[in-house]
Amino acid sequence: MASQEKNLAAHQKSLGLANSTPESIKAEESTVVKEPQNQEDPRAKLWQQLRENLQILAIALALAVLIRAFVAEPRYIPSESMLPTLEVGDRLVVEKISYHFRSPAIGEIVVFDPPQQLQLQGYAKDQAFIKRVMGTPGQIIQVKDGKVYRNHVPLQEDYIAEPPDYQMPAVQVPEGHLFVMGDNRNNSRDSHAWGFLPQQNVIGHACFRFWPLSRMGRV
């Protein structure tokens, strides 16, 4: 019997259990690194990333819509009516903020929705036009002898394609309206043909050309 107990003790010692107690065994078990029981589902992680990306995209689209509606928008030149200042295919930035605080000024290039006169001639309501402001409320505009007159004073215009080859009697710009003309005087449907532009039709001020790069800059 004694020999059996001696053999059992030797066997336990060889297994490292000779001096083990329940407390020491428990301490050793606590040092074992266990795998996490609740690993994150890859599909849930993918869906979370997708949801975050969609939120970012939605915010970006909302900002783009707001900026386009209230701050600025890109436009391109579809015709030759503003030659040589603007060429067909030019891309412009049209800013919309300043005219909420002031009226368009002489010489500024404005983008506008066609007035009723042009819509009756078949132009779509959202078919934007671009012209230069030549007269503001109260001013008198006249075209004669190849020159544009403002308040009976001939204008020196080095930006036009050629002098106008038509005559227009003196007219006074009414309140709330503008007189606009294309720089390509003889190839432009503008106020000399269809009348005054209501200021409420003005979309914004063409302020910067960003394409082509070779002619990028203020307009």
Secondary structure, 3 states (H helix, E strand, C coil): CHHHHHHHHHHHHHCCCCCCCHHHHHHHHHCCCCCCCCCCCHHHHHHHHHHHHHHHHHHHHHHHHHHHHHCEEEEECCCCCCCCCCCCCCEEEEECCHHHCCCCCCCCEEEECCCHHHHHCCCCCCCCEEEEEEECCCCEEEEECCEEEECCEECCCCCCCCCCCCCEEEEECCCCEEEEECCCHHHCCCHHHHCCEEHHHEEEEEEEEEECHHHCEEC
